[in-house]
Amino acid sequence: AYDFVHLSEKHGCELQAGGSDQWGNIVNGTELHRRISHQLSTVNYQPVFGLTTPLITTSSGAKMGKTADGAVWLDEARVSPYDYYQFWRNTEDADVIKFLKIFTELSIEEINAMKEWEGSAKINDAKKVLAFEATKLCHGEAEAIKAADAAITAFEQGGTAGLPEVAVENKVYKTFELFVAAGLATSNGEARRLIAGGGAKINDVKVENDSTEITPLDGMKLSSGKKKHFILKVQ
């Protein structure tokens, strides 16, 4: 609550906006500001205001935000345009139309036309539209085109052009160590489980042994499941 008071006093902030889950905090801020101003007998007291909007959640009820698992970032230093595109491409079927309305500037007529694709394989085309339009808004049309082309190359043609690169040291790794170094697993145990479950691939070939020694090469493709792919850049 005091954050709002401080922003008002020091920076002239009159409005605090947030998701509906922040309603209590914002109201407390407006009330604290009123009480402090009254106690100090502030001349020309100016009220402050709060504005909340419905919290955006997935169809499963999960909150979308920086504290949520697997959150997406707008800053390309944290999430590349390709990964940003893939985030929207992997939207749950039940959320596609809702997210098209919220996160794109397409007309309601265009979106309603895609609503008829629900329940069919064509909903994947709507996901591609969502991913492209959302990426275009955040990173520009050129990056959206590159991301879309890279996705087609990786998932429909089995190529590597345009996939995000990750730097690794020029040394000998055990296979599970390489997946950790490339950021496809957060721990040795997670990497071993990925390999044991058949989800780890090197150059599209499934990794069978988590302790095989391997020397990374420039351009080597590492995959975690069907959705995460990186190209190695050896330092």
C-alpha positions as CSV (number, residue, x, y, z in Angstrom):
1,A,0.0,0.0,0.0
2,Y,2.8,2.4,0.8
3,D,4.3,1.9,-2.6
4,F,1.4,3.8,-4.1
5,V,1.7,6.6,-1.5
6,H,5.4,7.0,-2.3
7,L,4.8,7.0,-6.0
8,S,2.1,9.6,-5.6
9,E,4.2,11.9,-3.4
10,K,7.5,11.6,-5.3
11,H,6.4,11.2,-8.9
12,G,2.8,12.5,-9.0
13,C,1.4,9.0,-9.8
14,E,-2.4,9.2,-9.8
15,L,-3.4,5.8,-11.1
16,Q,-2.2,2.3,-10.3
17,A,-3.3,-0.5,-12.7
18,G,-3.1,-4.2,-12.2
19,G,-4.7,-7.6,-12.5
20,S,-7.8,-8.3,-10.4
21,D,-5.8,-10.3,-8.0
22,Q,-4.1,-7.0,-6.9
23,W,-7.4,-5.3,-6.1
24,G,-6.8,-5.5,-2.3
25,N,-3.3,-4.0,-2.5
26,I,-4.4,-1.2,-4.8
27,V,-7.4,-0.3,-2.7
28,N,-5.3,-0.3,0.4
29,G,-2.9,2.1,-1.3
30,T,-5.7,4.6,-2.2
31,E,-7.0,4.4,1.4
32,L,-3.6,4.9,3.0
33,H,-2.9,7.8,0.7
34,R,-6.2,9.4,1.8
35,R,-5.5,8.9,5.5
36,I,-2.0,10.2,5.4
37,S,-3.0,13.2,3.4
38,H,-5.8,13.9,6.0
39,Q,-3.5,13.6,9.0
40,L,-1.0,15.9,7.4
41,S,-3.8,18.3,6.4
42,T,-2.3,18.3,2.9
43,V,-3.4,21.4,1.0
44,N,-5.0,20.8,-2.4
45,Y,-5.4,17.1,-1.7
46,Q,-5.6,15.1,-5.0
47,P,-7.2,11.6,-4.8
48,V,-5.5,8.6,-6.4
49,F,-7.3,5.9,-8.2
50,G,-7.0,2.1,-8.9
51,L,-7.8,0.2,-12.1
52,T,-7.9,-3.6,-12.3
53,T,-8.6,-5.9,-15.2
54,P,-9.6,-9.6,-15.2
55,L,-6.7,-11.8,-14.5
56,I,-5.5,-13.7,-17.6
57,T,-5.4,-17.4,-17.1
58,T,-5.2,-20.5,-19.3
59,S,-8.1,-22.8,-19.8
60,S,-6.8,-25.0,-16.9
61,G,-7.0,-22.0,-14.6
62,A,-3.2,-21.4,-14.4
63,K,-2.1,-17.8,-14.0
64,M,0.0,-16.3,-16.7
65,G,2.7,-14.1,-15.2
66,K,6.4,-13.9,-14.4
67,T,5.9,-15.9,-11.2
68,A,4.3,-18.8,-13.1
69,D,6.2,-21.8,-14.3
70,G,7.3,-21.4,-17.9
71,A,6.5,-17.7,-18.0
72,V,7.2,-15.9,-21.3
73,W,9.2,-12.6,-21.3
74,L,9.0,-9.7,-23.7
75,D,12.7,-9.0,-23.6
76,E,14.5,-10.9,-26.3
77,A,17.5,-11.1,-24.0
78,R,15.4,-13.4,-21.8
79,V,13.2,-15.1,-24.4
80,S,14.3,-15.1,-28.0
81,P,11.8,-14.2,-30.7
82,Y,11.8,-17.8,-31.8
83,D,11.0,-19.1,-28.3
84,Y,8.4,-16.3,-27.9
85,Y,6.8,-17.6,-31.2
86,Q,6.9,-21.2,-29.9
87,F,5.3,-20.1,-26.6
88,W,2.2,-19.0,-28.5
89,R,2.4,-21.8,-31.0
90,N,2.0,-24.3,-28.1
91,T,-1.1,-22.7,-26.7
92,E,-3.7,-25.1,-25.5
93,D,-6.6,-25.7,-28.0
94,A,-9.2,-24.2,-25.7
95,D,-7.3,-20.9,-25.3
96,V,-6.5,-20.1,-28.9
97,I,-9.5,-18.0,-29.8
98,K,-9.5,-16.2,-26.4
99,F,-5.8,-15.3,-26.8
100,L,-6.3,-14.2,-30.4
101,K,-8.8,-11.6,-29.1
102,I,-6.5,-10.5,-26.3
103,F,-3.0,-10.6,-27.8
104,T,-3.4,-9.7,-31.4
105,E,-4.9,-6.8,-33.4
106,L,-6.9,-9.0,-35.8
107,S,-10.5,-8.1,-36.4
108,I,-13.2,-9.9,-34.5
109,E,-14.5,-11.1,-37.9
110,E,-11.2,-12.8,-38.7
111,I,-11.0,-14.4,-35.3
112,N,-14.6,-15.6,-35.4
113,A,-13.9,-17.3,-38.7
114,M,-11.1,-19.2,-37.0
115,K,-13.4,-20.1,-34.1
116,E,-15.1,-22.6,-36.5
117,W,-11.9,-24.5,-36.6
118,E,-12.2,-25.6,-32.9
119,G,-12.4,-29.3,-32.5
120,S,-10.6,-30.0,-35.8
121,A,-7.0,-30.2,-36.9
122,K,-7.3,-26.8,-38.4
123,I,-7.0,-25.3,-34.9
124,N,-3.2,-25.7,-35.4
125,D,-3.5,-23.1,-38.2
126,A,-5.1,-20.7,-35.8
127,K,-2.2,-21.3,-33.4
128,K,0.3,-20.4,-36.1
129,V,-1.7,-17.2,-36.7
130,L,-1.7,-16.4,-33.0
131,A,2.1,-17.1,-32.7
132,F,2.9,-14.9,-35.8
133,E,0.7,-12.0,-34.8
134,A,1.8,-11.9,-31.1
135,T,5.5,-12.1,-32.2
136,K,5.0,-9.4,-34.7
137,L,3.6,-7.1,-32.1
138,C,6.4,-7.7,-29.7
139,H,9.5,-8.1,-31.9
140,G,8.4,-6.8,-35.3
141,E,7.3,-8.4,-38.5
142,A,10.8,-9.4,-39.7
143,E,11.5,-11.4,-36.6
144,A,8.0,-13.0,-36.7
145,I,8.7,-14.2,-40.3
146,K,12.1,-15.6,-39.3
147,A,10.5,-17.4,-36.3
148,A,7.7,-18.8,-38.4
149,D,10.2,-20.0,-41.1
150,A,12.5,-21.5,-38.5
151,A,9.5,-23.4,-37.0
152,I,8.5,-24.8,-40.4
153,T,12.1,-25.8,-41.1
154,A,12.5,-27.5,-37.7
155,F,9.1,-29.2,-37.3
156,E,7.9,-29.8,-40.8
157,Q,11.1,-30.2,-42.8
158,G,13.5,-31.4,-40.1
159,G,16.1,-28.7,-40.8
160,T,18.0,-26.4,-38.5
161,A,18.0,-22.9,-40.2
162,G,16.8,-20.2,-37.9
163,L,16.8,-22.3,-34.7
164,P,18.2,-20.5,-31.6
165,E,21.9,-21.0,-30.8
166,V,23.4,-21.8,-27.4
167,A,27.1,-21.5,-26.6
168,V,28.9,-24.4,-24.9
169,E,32.5,-25.0,-24.0
170,N,34.8,-26.8,-26.3
171,K,35.4,-29.9,-24.2
172,V,34.4,-33.5,-23.8
173,Y,31.0,-34.0,-22.1
174,K,28.9,-37.0,-21.0
175,T,25.7,-36.8,-22.9
176,F,23.6,-35.8,-19.8
177,E,26.2,-33.1,-19.0
178,L,25.8,-31.6,-22.5
179,F,22.1,-31.3,-22.2
180,V,22.6,-29.4,-18.9
181,A,25.2,-27.2,-20.4
182,A,22.9,-26.3,-23.3
183,G,20.1,-25.4,-21.0
184,L,17.8,-28.2,-22.0
185,A,17.8,-29.6,-18.5
186,T,18.3,-27.7,-15.2
187,S,20.1,-30.5,-13.4
188,N,22.0,-33.8,-14.0
189,G,19.1,-35.7,-12.7
190,E,16.6,-34.0,-15.0
191,A,18.9,-34.6,-18.0
192,R,19.2,-38.3,-17.1
193,R,15.4,-38.6,-16.8
194,L,15.0,-36.8,-20.2
195,I,17.3,-39.4,-21.8
196,A,15.8,-42.4,-20.0
197,G,12.3,-41.2,-21.2
198,G,13.5,-41.1,-24.9
199,G,13.0,-37.3,-25.2
200,A,16.6,-36.4,-25.8
201,K,18.0,-36.2,-29.3
202,I,21.2,-35.2,-31.0
203,N,20.9,-34.3,-34.7
204,D,17.4,-35.9,-34.5
205,V,18.8,-39.2,-33.3
206,K,17.5,-40.4,-29.9
207,V,20.1,-40.6,-27.2
208,E,20.3,-44.1,-25.8
209,N,23.1,-43.8,-23.2
210,D,23.3,-40.8,-20.7
211,S,27.0,-41.4,-20.0
212,T,28.4,-41.6,-23.6
213,E,31.3,-39.2,-24.0
214,I,30.7,-36.6,-26.7
215,T,32.6,-33.6,-28.1
216,P,30.2,-30.8,-29.2
217,L,30.5,-29.5,-32.8
218,D,29.3,-26.2,-34.3
219,G,25.9,-26.7,-35.7
220,M,25.1,-29.8,-33.7
221,K,21.3,-29.9,-33.0
222,L,20.1,-30.8,-29.5
223,S,16.4,-31.5,-28.9
224,S,14.3,-32.0,-25.8
225,G,11.0,-33.6,-26.8
226,K,9.2,-32.2,-29.8
227,K,9.2,-28.5,-28.9
228,K,12.7,-27.5,-27.7
229,H,15.6,-27.4,-30.2
230,F,18.9,-25.7,-30.0
231,I,21.9,-25.4,-32.3
232,L,25.3,-25.6,-30.5
233,K,27.9,-22.8,-30.9
234,V,31.2,-24.1,-29.6
235,Q,33.3,-21.5,-27.8
